[in-house]
Structure formats: C-alpha cells, structure tokens
Amino acid sequence: MTAGLVSNAAFGWIEGGDRYSGAKWASRSPVLAQHGMAATAHPLASEVAIRILKQGGNAVDAAIAANAILGFVEPVACGIGGDLFAIVWDPKARKLHGYNGSGRSPQGLTREQLKMAVAESAKHASGLPGRGKTIPELGALSISVPGCVEAWSALHAKFGRLPMAELLAPAIAYAREGFPVAQLVALYWKAGMANFERHRVVLEEFENAKTTFLLNGRAPEEGEVFRNPALAGTLEMLAQKGCEAFYRGQLAHSMDSYFRRIGGHLRYADFAAHRGEWVTPLSVNYRGYDVFELPPNGQGCAVLQMLQIIKGFDLAESGAGSPDTLTVLLEAKRLAFEDLAKWYGDPAFSDLPMDALLSNRYVAARRALIAKDRANPAIGPGDPRLSDGDTTCFCTADRDGMMVSLIQSNFRGLGSGLVPDGLGFMFQDRGALFSLEPGAANSYAPGKRPFHTIIPAFVLKDGSPFLAFGLMGGDMQPQGHVQMLTNIIDFGMNVQEAGDAARWYHSGNAEPTGLPSKGIGTVSLESGFSKATVDALASRGYAIRPASGLFGGYQAIGFDAKNCVYWGASDMRKDGAAIGY
C-alpha cells in the first residue's frame, strides 16, 4: 500500500476543509432521492438495500437484506445471534406497525440457580463491571434466545415482496467471497476480541470465536479481506428452509448441542418456543410532531417521557448547545432514567405504568424538579401510580412510501464471546441486563425478556411520515433520540446536520440491572461544545469530561411530503452511508 493510502499517517499542520453550504461543521449534505433510500452503518449494506429496491423489493425486503449483510460486515454491532426491533410505516393502511423481536431467558434456569452461578462466576470475573451484583457481560449466563431471524420471518410474512432466498443472497455471496474491513469496524473488532481474551477465564469456550473472527490469530485490520464461510452456510440454510431451521430444525439442534457441550442453559425447547410479537407503538406530540417509540421491554418510552418534560421549556430561545438547553435536557434525562430503572421490564411479567409515566400530571410534577441554572442533586424515581393514568440501526424507504426504522444488536461488543459450533455467528449477551433484585420490574425469571436498550423511532407530521430514524449505543439511545429531535424540530437543522452536531452523554443514573444511582453523575461532551458551555455546566454541579466514541451512530430518512422527496443521513462517526435513487 502506498503512503498516500495510509489513513493513520501523521497529518502535521493540516485539518479539514471548508464547506460552501449548510452548517460549517456538517460532514456533508443530506442525500436526496425520489424513488428509494437506505441509510445504514456500512456502504455495502446501503448498496445492497438499494439493489433490492431496484429489483422490485419494498422497504421491508431492503431492510432484511441490509440487516443480513450487516451481520457479516459489522459483526461488532449485530448479527443473527441478537435481537431485533422495528417500526414500519404501511402507506396503504397509513399506519405504523411495531415489532418486538427480543428473546427470552432459559426456561430451565431459575433465579436461585442463576444467582448461584453468578456468585461462582464472580470468583473469576475480577475485571468485569458489577462483579457478583449483576449477571456477567460475557459467557453463557448472559445469553437469551436470539430473536433476529424470527423477526425477519414475521416482517417478511406481513410485508415482504421478494423471496427470502433473494434477500439473503447478497450476504451469502459476501460471506463466501469476503469484504475489506472498514475503519471503525476494525477498531471495535480489535477491542472486542482483546476484551474476550482478557476475560476468557469466564468464557466456557473461546476457540470457536477465535476460529470465526480472527485472521492468523489476530483481529482483521482496516482494508484486510475477511471471509466467514460458516456464516454463509447458516444463511444458506435459512434461505432454503426459513426460520423453522433456526428455531425448530437443524440449527436449533446444533445450538442445543453446543450449550450442552459447554455447560450453558439454553435448550432446544427454548428456541422452539420463541415467538416475537407485533406491538402498538406509543407516542407523544412534541411541538406538533407525533413521535413514536415501542413499548417496554425496551427503553423507548424514556424518549417520550423526556420529550414530555422538555416541551415545557423554550429550547429555541435558549439556543442549540447553550448551557440552559443542556441543563434542561440533562435533568430531563436524569429524571426519565430513574423511572426507567424502577419501572421498565417485560410487560408479560408485571404491570408497567407507561400511560401514567407519560401523563400530563405526572410529567408536570417531574418537570417541576428542574431548575435551568443548576443540577438537582436529589433526583430519584417517581411513582406514576399516584397520577392519572437503549447496536446497529438503519432505515429504508421505497417508491410506494413504505418506510422502515430497524435496530438490531448483539449488545456489548461482538456479543457474549460464544460462537456455536460451525455456524459462524456469535450469541448476544442481552441477558446480562436482567436485575438480580427480587421484586424488581426487570428481575430475572425463566422465560422472561430482559430490559432492552435497542429502540427504533418514527415521527409523523399531520398524519404523514416525517422521519424514520435510530441511534445505536446502549443507554445513549434515548439521549441521542432526544438530541436528534430537538436539533431538527427546535433548532431547524436538516437530517444530516442534526446527526453531525456535537453530542452529550450522561451516565450515573440507577440502572435496570439493580445498580444504584451515582448522584448527579458524569456528562461526557464531544469537542464541538463551546468553552463557555463547558464551564457553565461545571459551575452548575455537573462532572464534565471530554470524550469520543460514546455517542452512538445515527441513521435517518426524512420525508418531504410536499415534494415527495426522501432526505437521507448517515452518521459521520460510523463507516456508513446514505444512498438513494
């Protein structure tokens, strides 16, 4: 490779050039197109989605094809070992459909057995967060049934146009022939495999992961060609036999055998019993825009609660990135996340007070706890019952007006560290988000869905599509959703500028896993905020730190109903692209 192609060379005195239009800090203009659009975290996935649209597929077909290839080219974020959530705008019915494709805990593992296993694991997990108090982030205890493949099947059965084999063909071809690893993916890949190596003592088995995801004993570097023939074979079986192969056929039996071999707890019966569900998205109206999120076991309603709180403040008057605006947003986040930690879980196991959490009376009481000039040191969960009643994300849109917001994840890093024999994918570690506290909404139980961080989002304006979007990144997601929405609705940014603007990330709230609040917590800021804002926030009681890499990855497709034009945006923090035609 010539010196001119090396991306990490010393740059000396030079920085970025100047834009002639739009916000000077924006990475590029939005992508505009009339017939179809795809915005994903990898250009190959966006190109495949557009190819499917041009072959006669619709937005759901394009989303499935994009997801399949992302599981290969972006295994650090997603894959068929993980879960999936989606919101689909059906232009014929003029209706939004939500799908919860999250899997459940092992039916044969009781909470008492789990607590004993966690205690035993803690003896070896010296470097893992929450040692002994929470489920370890790696290994078999962290694995719940993967819901992705079943969700593909359900979405395809309801909306799909092209055969599933045609949708999976590009991913199969790339997995066999290989692809050059992208810059950010290479960085995460190296870090993820190093993390597994550091904590391999808690992994029941690690050879399969090394065989599948390493080249000559190391993570692939940027530009190196990676292949995964085992994954290609698994996808071929799905193309031929459908999701039955994964949950009740040969693949299910292979996964059962793997867990029996390593001493894990998932069994064939857990896979065979799995079903996702169609759900009704919940919404609030924010300054004339109807914002939709999926109900728990995900965290989407935290977005709606934050919007309900902040619409009592004039953010446009305060200004984007101002100390007053950030104080309102940070305090709203802290309030909503305390409620999230206490009340969110699997609705099949407890009565979750979502309507009450979003009610005007309860929100007004929470809003009253916010002062624009200081952090409130004493924020905890409220009790909404006394009132009236967090990956990869991508979006697709087609010529008929169907739009999809889909998010799919293995959770932390590449996942649990465990790869079933010969199948080429890693299991998610989503089960690590259960709480071990008895009586908590998110307390572990057999056959239960854990609290979930991945959340797709959709916005309607006057009953018509306005924006399909998502922002990956654990508990950054609700915070990021609100930042994107206020950037667009309050501050007038276009879809690309909204994603390129500097972001904040707050940590330190109580967590659904049972870990307690850390008080006011810490605010991480990207470098784009002014020194005046940083100093003002510090004077108001926040612990401030500069950071990078914590702020998620945003993908969006807006729709201009007047001109019937899609506006695509893809986050500059990722390797992806928005492509239209």
Backbone hydrogen bonds, N-H to C=O, Kabsch-Sander energy under -0.5 kcal/mol:
donor,donor_aa,acceptor,acceptor_aa,energy
5,L,2,T,-1.8
6,V,3,A,-1.3
7,S,5,L,-0.6
9,A,6,V,-0.9
14,I,11,F,-1.9
26,A,23,A,-1.6
31,V,568,G,-2.4
32,L,30,P,-0.5
33,A,566,Y,-1.7
37,M,397,A,-2.0
38,A,579,I,-2.3
39,A,395,C,-2.4
40,T,577,A,-1.7
45,A,42,H,-0.6
46,S,42,H,-1.9
47,E,43,P,-2.7
48,V,44,L,-2.2
49,A,45,A,-2.3
50,I,46,S,-2.1
51,R,47,E,-2.3
52,I,48,V,-2.3
53,L,49,A,-2.1
54,K,50,I,-2.4
55,Q,51,R,-1.3
56,G,53,L,-1.4
57,G,52,I,-2.5
62,A,58,N,-2.6
63,A,59,A,-2.0
64,I,60,V,-2.4
65,A,61,D,-2.3
66,A,62,A,-2.4
67,N,63,A,-2.6
68,A,64,I,-2.4
69,I,65,A,-1.8
70,L,66,A,-2.3
71,G,67,N,-1.9
72,F,69,I,-1.1
73,V,69,I,-2.8
74,E,70,L,-2.6
77,A,74,E,-2.0
78,C,74,E,-1.6
82,G,79,G,-1.9
83,D,409,S,-1.4
84,L,101,G,-1.6
85,F,407,I,-2.4
86,A,99,Y,-1.9
87,I,405,S,-2.5
88,V,97,H,-2.9
89,W,403,M,-3.1
90,D,88,V,-0.7
90,D,95,K,-3.0
94,R,90,D,-1.5
95,K,90,D,-1.5
97,H,88,V,-2.6
98,G,279,V,-1.5
99,Y,86,A,-2.7
100,N,277,E,-2.9
101,G,84,L,-2.3
101,G,99,Y,-0.8
105,S,448,K,-2.0
109,L,106,P,-1.0
110,T,108,G,-0.6
114,L,110,T,-2.5
115,K,111,R,-2.6
116,M,112,E,-1.9
117,A,113,Q,-2.2
118,V,114,L,-2.8
119,A,115,K,-2.2
120,E,116,M,-2.0
121,S,117,A,-2.5
122,A,118,V,-2.2
123,K,119,A,-0.7
123,K,120,E,-0.9
124,H,121,S,-1.9
125,A,121,S,-1.2
126,S,124,H,-1.1
128,L,125,A,-1.2
131,R,128,L,-0.9
133,K,130,G,-1.5
134,T,130,G,-2.4
135,I,434,F,-0.5
139,G,416,S,-2.5
142,S,139,G,-1.5
143,I,140,A,-1.6
145,V,104,R,-2.5
148,C,82,G,-2.4
151,A,147,G,-2.0
152,W,148,C,-2.4
153,S,149,V,-2.1
154,A,150,E,-2.4
155,L,151,A,-2.8
156,H,152,W,-2.7
157,A,153,S,-2.6
158,K,154,A,-1.7
159,F,155,L,-2.5
160,G,155,L,-0.7
160,G,156,H,-1.5
166,E,163,P,-0.7
167,L,163,P,-1.4
168,L,164,M,-2.0
169,A,165,A,-1.0
172,I,168,L,-2.3
173,A,169,A,-2.5
174,Y,170,P,-2.6
175,A,171,A,-2.6
176,R,172,I,-1.7
177,E,173,A,-2.8
178,G,174,Y,-3.3
179,F,226,F,-1.5
181,V,224,E,-2.6
186,A,182,A,-2.4
187,L,183,Q,-1.6
188,Y,184,L,-2.5
189,W,185,V,-2.7
190,K,186,A,-2.2
191,A,187,L,-1.9
192,G,188,Y,-2.9
193,M,189,W,-2.4
194,A,190,K,-1.9
195,N,191,A,-2.0
196,F,192,G,-2.0
197,E,193,M,-2.1
198,R,194,A,-2.3
199,H,195,N,-1.7
200,R,197,E,-1.0
202,V,199,H,-2.1
203,L,200,R,-1.1
210,K,206,F,-1.9
211,T,207,E,-2.7
212,T,208,N,-2.2
213,F,209,A,-2.8
214,L,210,K,-1.5
215,L,218,R,-3.7
216,N,214,L,-0.5
218,R,215,L,-1.4
223,G,181,V,-3.0
224,E,221,E,-2.3
226,F,179,F,-2.6
228,N,175,A,-2.6
232,A,228,N,-1.9
233,G,229,P,-2.2
234,T,230,A,-1.9
235,L,231,L,-2.8
236,E,232,A,-2.2
237,M,233,G,-1.9
238,L,234,T,-1.9
239,A,235,L,-2.5
240,Q,236,E,-1.9
241,K,237,M,-3.0
242,G,238,L,-2.1
244,E,241,K,-0.5
245,A,242,G,-1.4
246,F,243,C,-0.6
247,Y,243,C,-2.1
248,R,244,E,-2.7
249,G,244,E,-0.8
251,L,245,A,-1.1
252,A,245,A,-1.4
253,H,249,G,-2.1
254,S,250,Q,-2.2
255,M,251,L,-2.4
256,D,252,A,-2.4
257,S,253,H,-2.3
258,Y,254,S,-1.9
259,F,255,M,-2.4
260,R,256,D,-2.2
261,R,257,S,-2.2
262,I,258,Y,-2.0
263,G,259,F,-1.1
264,G,259,F,-2.6
270,D,267,R,-1.1
271,F,267,R,-1.6
272,A,268,Y,-2.9
273,A,269,A,-1.6
274,H,270,D,-0.6
274,H,271,F,-1.1
277,E,100,N,-1.9
279,V,98,G,-2.5
282,L,293,E,-2.9
284,V,291,V,-1.5
286,Y,284,V,-0.6
286,Y,289,Y,-3.5
287,R,285,N,-0.6
289,Y,286,Y,-1.4
290,D,460,L,-2.6
291,V,284,V,-2.6
291,V,289,Y,-0.8
292,F,458,F,-3.4
293,E,282,L,-2.5
294,L,456,P,-0.5
298,G,295,P,-0.9
299,Q,452,H,-0.6
302,A,299,Q,-1.7
303,V,299,Q,-0.5
303,V,300,G,-1.3
304,L,300,G,-1.1
305,Q,301,C,-2.4
306,M,302,A,-2.3
307,L,303,V,-2.4
308,Q,304,L,-2.4
309,I,305,Q,-2.0
310,I,306,M,-2.7
311,K,307,L,-1.7
312,G,309,I,-1.2
313,F,310,I,-2.2
315,L,313,F,-1.3
318,S,314,D,-1.4
319,G,315,L,-2.8
322,S,319,G,-1.6
326,L,322,S,-2.5
327,T,323,P,-2.2
328,V,324,D,-2.1
329,L,325,T,-2.4
330,L,326,L,-2.9
331,E,327,T,-2.5
332,A,328,V,-2.3
333,K,329,L,-2.2
334,R,330,L,-2.5
335,L,331,E,-2.3
336,A,332,A,-2.5
337,F,333,K,-2.6
338,E,334,R,-1.5
339,D,335,L,-1.6
340,L,336,A,-2.3
341,A,337,F,-2.3
342,K,338,E,-1.3
343,W,339,D,-3.0
344,Y,340,L,-1.9
346,D,441,A,-0.5
349,F,346,D,-2.3
350,S,346,D,-0.8
352,L,350,S,-0.9
354,M,352,L,-1.8
357,L,353,P,-2.3
358,L,354,M,-1.5
359,S,356,A,-1.0
363,V,359,S,-2.7
364,A,360,N,-2.4
365,A,361,R,-1.6
366,R,362,Y,-2.0
367,R,363,V,-3.1
368,A,364,A,-1.7
369,L,366,R,-1.7
370,I,367,R,-2.1
371,A,374,R,-0.5
374,R,371,A,-1.3
375,A,540,R,-2.9
380,G,378,A,-0.5
386,L,383,D,-1.9
387,S,384,P,-1.8
392,T,408,Q,-2.3
394,F,406,L,-2.6
395,C,39,A,-2.0
396,T,404,V,-1.7
397,A,37,M,-2.0
398,D,402,M,-2.1
401,G,398,D,-1.6
403,M,89,W,-1.0
404,V,396,T,-2.7
405,S,87,I,-2.6
406,L,394,F,-2.6
406,L,404,V,-0.5
407,I,85,F,-2.5
408,Q,392,T,-2.9
409,S,83,D,-1.7
410,N,77,A,-1.5
415,G,412,R,-1.6
416,S,427,F,-3.0
423,L,420,P,-1.9
424,G,420,P,-0.6
427,F,418,L,-2.5
428,Q,81,G,-2.4
429,D,410,N,-1.6
431,G,142,S,-2.2
432,A,142,S,-0.7
432,A,429,D,-1.6
433,L,430,R,-1.9
434,F,431,G,-1.5
435,S,442,N,-2.5
436,L,513,T,-0.8
440,A,437,E,-1.4
441,A,342,K,-0.7
443,S,440,A,-1.9
444,Y,435,S,-2.7
447,G,105,S,-0.5
448,K,445,A,-1.3
452,H,297,N,-3.0
454,I,390,D,-0.7
457,A,469,F,-1.8
458,F,292,F,-1.7
459,V,467,L,-2.7
460,L,290,D,-2.7
461,K,464,S,-2.9
464,S,461,K,-1.5
466,F,459,V,-2.6
467,L,459,V,-1.9
468,A,557,I,-2.6
469,F,457,A,-1.9
470,G,555,Q,-1.8
472,M,553,G,-2.2
476,M,473,G,-2.5
477,Q,474,G,-1.6
479,Q,475,D,-0.6
480,G,476,M,-3.3
481,H,477,Q,-2.9
482,V,478,P,-2.1
483,Q,479,Q,-1.9
484,M,480,G,-2.7
485,L,481,H,-2.6
486,T,482,V,-2.6
487,N,483,Q,-2.1
488,I,484,M,-2.0
489,I,485,L,-3.2
490,D,485,L,-0.5
490,D,486,T,-1.2
491,F,486,T,-1.8
492,G,488,I,-0.7
493,M,487,N,-2.6
498,A,494,N,-2.6
499,G,495,V,-0.9
500,D,496,Q,-1.9
501,A,497,E,-1.9
505,Y,524,S,-2.2
507,S,522,T,-2.3
511,E,515,L,-2.5
514,G,511,E,-2.2
518,K,508,G,-3.7
521,G,518,K,-1.0
522,T,507,S,-2.5
523,V,543,A,-3.3
524,S,505,Y,-3.2
524,S,522,T,-0.6
525,L,545,R,-2.1
526,E,503,R,-1.9
529,F,526,E,-1.2
534,V,530,S,-2.2
535,D,531,K,-2.9
536,A,532,A,-2.2
537,L,533,T,-2.5
538,A,534,V,-2.0
539,S,535,D,-2.1
540,R,536,A,-1.0
541,G,538,A,-1.4
542,Y,537,L,-1.9
543,A,521,G,-0.9
544,I,542,Y,-0.7
545,R,523,V,-2.1
547,A,525,L,-1.8
553,G,472,M,-0.7
555,Q,470,G,-2.0
556,A,569,A,-2.2
557,I,468,A,-2.8
558,G,567,W,-3.4
559,F,466,F,-2.0
560,D,565,V,-3.1
561,A,559,F,-1.0
564,C,560,D,-1.6
565,V,560,D,-1.4
566,Y,33,A,-3.2
567,W,558,G,-2.7
568,G,31,V,-3.6
568,G,566,Y,-0.5
569,A,556,A,-2.4
571,D,554,Y,-2.0
574,K,571,D,-1.5
575,D,41,A,-0.6
577,A,40,T,-1.2
579,I,38,A,-2.8
581,Y,36,G,-1.8
